[in-house]
Amino acid sequence: MLRIEDQLADNLYDEISGIVLTMAAKKTWDADCVVLFDKLEKLLSKKRYKSFSGDQRTYHLTRKGQACLYDVPANQSGSLRLYRNKRVRLVCLGGWNAYSDRWYSVAVVPKRIHENVVLLHHKDSN
């Protein structure tokens, strides 16, 4: 079972996290957020994130565009059971009723940040 204490900050610093951070900085949901969210949905689809519905009390993400990383426990049940013992990025795509049901998108991500970083400069040892 996922606990809110197990949420990890999204430190992958890619295009998805850039959109998520921009949306989080907004005080209100405006036309810019609509455009950003549309871009986020298209990007998640392009990157082959899997979508599922779930309860915000289980996944602890409540707002459109909110995201975090989780190390999925070995005994995880439900929609994330396919990701046991892996690190995933979970993104909230909003609610589909007024209570607690939400749409989420998920994908496996590297456990170490350097696995996701492209080396831009390399000092030759010669």
C-alpha positions in Angstrom: 0.0 0.0 0.0 1.3 3.4 -0.9 1.7 5.9 1.9 1.9 9.7 1.5 5.2 9.5 3.4 6.6 7.4 0.6 6.1 10.1 -2.1 9.4 11.2 -3.6 9.9 14.6 -5.3 9.9 14.4 -9.1 13.6 15.1 -9.7 13.9 13.8 -13.2 14.0 17.3 -14.8 12.6 16.4 -18.1 9.9 17.9 -20.3 7.1 16.3 -18.2 8.5 17.7 -14.9 8.9 21.1 -16.6 5.2 21.2 -17.4 4.2 19.9 -14.0 6.3 22.6 -12.2 4.9 25.4 -14.4 1.4 24.2 -13.6 2.1 23.9 -9.9 3.4 27.5 -9.8 0.1 28.9 -11.1 -2.3 30.2 -8.4 -5.4 29.6 -10.5 -6.5 27.3 -13.3 -6.5 29.7 -16.3 -6.2 29.4 -20.1 -2.4 28.8 -19.8 -3.1 25.8 -17.6 -5.5 24.4 -20.1 -2.8 24.6 -22.8 -0.2 23.2 -20.5 -2.4 20.3 -19.5 -3.2 19.5 -23.1 0.5 19.4 -23.8 1.1 17.2 -20.8 -1.6 14.7 -21.8 -0.1 14.5 -25.3 3.4 14.1 -24.0 2.4 11.3 -21.5 0.7 9.5 -24.4 3.8 9.9 -26.6 6.0 8.6 -23.8 3.6 5.6 -23.5 2.5 6.3 -19.9 -0.4 4.0 -18.9 -3.6 5.5 -17.7 -5.9 4.1 -15.0 -8.6 5.3 -12.6 -8.1 5.3 -8.8 -9.0 6.8 -5.5 -7.1 9.9 -4.5 -6.9 8.5 -0.9 -4.9 5.6 -2.3 -2.5 7.6 -4.6 -2.4 10.9 -2.6 -2.5 13.1 -5.7 -5.6 15.2 -6.1 -5.0 18.0 -8.6 -4.7 17.9 -12.4 -1.0 17.9 -13.3 0.2 17.0 -9.8 3.0 14.4 -9.9 5.4 12.5 -7.8 7.7 9.4 -7.8 7.0 6.2 -5.8 9.0 3.1 -5.1 6.2 0.6 -5.5 6.3 -1.9 -2.7 6.6 -5.7 -3.4 3.1 -6.3 -2.0 1.3 -3.6 -4.0 -2.1 -4.5 -5.2 -4.5 -2.8 -7.6 -3.5 -0.8 -10.7 0.2 -0.5 -9.6 0.7 -4.2 -9.0 2.4 -4.4 -12.4 5.1 -2.0 -11.1 6.1 -3.9 -7.9 9.7 -3.2 -6.9 10.1 -0.4 -9.5 10.2 3.4 -9.3 7.3 5.0 -11.1 6.3 8.6 -11.9 2.6 9.0 -11.1 0.7 12.0 -12.6 -2.8 13.0 -11.7 -5.0 13.7 -14.7 -8.0 15.1 -12.8 -11.2 13.7 -11.4 -14.2 12.1 -13.0 -16.6 12.7 -10.1 -17.0 15.1 -7.3 -15.8 12.7 -4.6 -12.4 11.0 -4.8 -12.1 9.2 -8.1 -9.2 10.4 -10.3 -7.5 9.5 -13.6 -3.8 8.8 -13.3 -0.9 8.1 -15.7 2.1 6.0 -14.7 5.4 4.9 -16.1 8.6 3.3 -14.8 11.4 5.8 -14.3 15.1 5.3 -13.4 15.9 4.9 -9.7 19.1 6.9 -10.1 19.0 10.4 -11.5 22.2 10.0 -13.5 20.5 7.2 -15.6 18.3 9.9 -17.0 20.9 12.6 -17.7 22.6 13.1 -21.0 26.3 13.9 -20.8 26.7 17.1 -22.7 30.4 17.7 -22.1 33.2 15.2 -21.7 36.7 16.2 -20.8 39.0 14.0 -22.8 41.7 12.3 -20.6 44.3 12.6 -23.4 
